Amino acid sequence: MEDCKSLCIQEPACCGVEYSSGRCEVWTRPEGIEATRQIEGRDFTCLSLSSRIDLAQICSHWEHSWLEPACAYKLEFSLASGGRATACTGSATSDEYKVRSCHKQLMFQPVDGGEGRACRGSHENDNSAAYFTVVESPHLKSCWTACLSELGCKGVEFSSSNGPRRRRATGRCELWTRAEGIQSSKAAEGFACQRLSSQLPDGVPCRSHYLTTRRRAQAAAASHFDCLSW
């Protein structure tokens, strides 16, 4: 919701927002939001924007809710005609609102090719145990999930422990939390090293996410996630 408000504040003609599960409508109808409609079984919120400044003066230094909002004292969002569990309406045409995504993008990127690489710090022999936390993980995807939930995670190293006598997949996952991140790697058969690139503020873990890459997990290819809440 806060990101949806932020998108509105950055739009000179914005008069309010409609938000539902990561989907944000930035309303620009000149007459504003004059009515709402009840939506059964859907989580909608409709907010009208009132302002003590000209909306043409875009608040360029708006920050998200976890920081001090530079111009929040000039702007106020209020529930429109009940607001919650309602969708915004008016004589809505396609150009009266803009649909935006409020999700944050996350991506695991291969380090030095990713496959056949073990993660390292500043050089290939820099492998202090203080740089990571080890967790058991059956596959690379679950290693990603553990990293996204770990405070300060910068990337992962995964190695499979599969063997002909093992009945189910097991693996070793290193969650790298080194402040400078993963800066190097070393050749190691059966290992994979990937660095996390995130639009979230540094040190903020993702609480709810889904994988948007439509293929099998690969150590040598980038994999994309949408973060729904943090």
Buried (B, 14 or more C-beta within 10 A) or exposed (E): BBBBBBBBBEBEBBBBBBBBEBBBBBBBBEEBBBBBEEBEEEEBBBBBBEBEEEBEEBBEEBBBEEEEBEBBEEBEBEEBBEBEBBBBBBEBEEEBBBEBEBBBBBBBBBBBEBBBBBBBBEEBEBBEEEBBBEBEBBBBBBBBBBBBBBEEBBBBBBBBEEEEEEEEEBBBBBBBBBEEBBBBBBEBEEBBBBBBBBEBEEEBBBEEBEBEBEEEBBBEBBBBBBBBEB
